[in-house]
Amino acid sequence: MHAVLVESCLTWIVKIFLKLTLWISATTVYTLWTWDQTELLEVDRSFGVELFQHQ
C-alpha cells in the first residue's frame, strides 16, 4: 500500500514538473516571438548597465 502511495506521489510530481517546464518554455518562446527585437536589445543593454553600475 505504501509503495503505491509513493509511486502515485512521484508520478504526480513528475507530471507537475513537466507541465511547469512546458509552460515556462512556451511563455519564453511566446515572449521572444511577440517582443520587438530592438526592445529586447534595449532591455539587455539597460540590464548590462545596471550590472556594471553595481560592481
Phi and psi in degrees as GROMACS dihedral restraints (atoms count N, CA, C in turn):
[ dihedral_restraints ]
;  ai    aj    ak    al  type     phi  dphi    fc
    3     4     5     6     1   -64.0    20    10
    4     5     6     7     1   -41.0    20    10
    6     7     8     9     1   -62.1    20    10
    7     8     9    10     1   -39.5    20    10
    9    10    11    12     1   -63.3    20    10
   10    11    12    13     1   -41.0    20    10
   12    13    14    15     1   -62.5    20    10
   13    14    15    16     1   -46.9    20    10
   15    16    17    18     1   -61.1    20    10
   16    17    18    19     1   -42.8    20    10
   18    19    20    21     1   -62.6    20    10
   19    20    21    22     1   -44.7    20    10
   21    22    23    24     1   -66.2    20    10
   22    23    24    25     1   -35.8    20    10
   24    25    26    27     1   -62.5    20    10
   25    26    27    28     1   -44.3    20    10
   27    28    29    30     1   -63.4    20    10
   28    29    30    31     1   -45.1    20    10
   30    31    32    33     1   -63.5    20    10
   31    32    33    34     1   -37.2    20    10
   33    34    35    36     1   -61.9    20    10
   34    35    36    37     1   -46.7    20    10
   36    37    38    39     1   -62.4    20    10
   37    38    39    40     1   -44.5    20    10
   39    40    41    42     1   -62.0    20    10
   40    41    42    43     1   -42.8    20    10
   42    43    44    45     1   -60.6    20    10
   43    44    45    46     1   -45.8    20    10
   45    46    47    48     1   -62.9    20    10
   46    47    48    49     1   -43.4    20    10
   48    49    50    51     1   -60.4    20    10
   49    50    51    52     1   -44.8    20    10
   51    52    53    54     1   -63.3    20    10
   52    53    54    55     1   -42.7    20    10
   54    55    56    57     1   -62.4    20    10
   55    56    57    58     1   -43.0    20    10
   57    58    59    60     1   -61.6    20    10
   58    59    60    61     1   -46.5    20    10
   60    61    62    63     1   -60.8    20    10
   61    62    63    64     1   -45.9    20    10
   63    64    65    66     1   -59.3    20    10
   64    65    66    67     1   -46.5    20    10
   66    67    68    69     1   -62.1    20    10
   67    68    69    70     1   -44.8    20    10
   69    70    71    72     1   -64.0    20    10
   70    71    72    73     1   -46.3    20    10
   72    73    74    75     1   -65.2    20    10
   73    74    75    76     1   -39.2    20    10
   75    76    77    78     1   -63.4    20    10
   76    77    78    79     1   -43.5    20    10
   78    79    80    81     1   -63.1    20    10
   79    80    81    82     1   -42.8    20    10
   81    82    83    84     1   -62.1    20    10
   82    83    84    85     1   -48.0    20    10
   84    85    86    87     1   -60.7    20    10
   85    86    87    88     1   -44.3    20    10
   87    88    89    90     1   -61.0    20    10
   88    89    90    91     1   -45.1    20    10
   90    91    92    93     1   -62.4    20    10
   91    92    93    94     1   -46.8    20    10
   93    94    95    96     1   -63.1    20    10
   94    95    96    97     1   -36.9    20    10
   96    97    98    99     1   -70.0    20    10
   97    98    99   100     1   -41.9    20    10
   99   100   101   102     1   -84.4    20    10
  100   101   102   103     1   -32.0    20    10
  102   103   104   105     1   -68.4    20    10
  103   104   105   106     1   145.2    20    10
  105   106   107   108     1   -72.3    20    10
  106   107   108   109     1   140.4    20    10
  108   109   110   111     1   -61.0    20    10
  109   110   111   112     1   -37.0    20    10
  111   112   113   114     1   -64.6    20    10
  112   113   114   115     1   -38.0    20    10
  114   115   116   117     1   -60.8    20    10
  115   116   117   118     1   -44.0    20    10
  117   118   119   120     1   -59.9    20    10
  118   119   120   121     1   -42.5    20    10
  120   121   122   123     1   -63.4    20    10
  121   122   123   124     1   -40.6    20    10
  123   124   125   126     1   -60.2    20    10
  124   125   126   127     1   -47.7    20    10
  126   127   128   129     1   -59.8    20    10
  127   128   129   130     1   -45.1    20    10
  129   130   131   132     1   -59.8    20    10
  130   131   132   133     1   -44.6    20    10
  132   133   134   135     1   -65.5    20    10
  133   134   135   136     1   -47.1    20    10
  135   136   137   138     1   -63.7    20    10
  136   137   138   139     1   -37.0    20    10
  138   139   140   141     1   -63.9    20    10
  139   140   141   142     1   -42.7    20    10
  141   142   143   144     1   -63.0    20    10
  142   143   144   145     1   -40.6    20    10
  144   145   146   147     1   -63.1    20    10
  145   146   147   148     1   -44.0    20    10
  147   148   149   150     1   -59.8    20    10
  148   149   150   151     1   -44.8    20    10
  150   151   152   153     1   -61.5    20    10
  151   152   153   154     1   -41.6    20    10
  153   154   155   156     1   -64.7    20    10
  154   155   156   157     1   -40.7    20    10
  156   157   158   159     1   -68.4    20    10
  157   158   159   160     1   -32.0    20    10
  159   160   161   162     1   -71.9    20    10
  160   161   162   163     1   -22.6    20    10
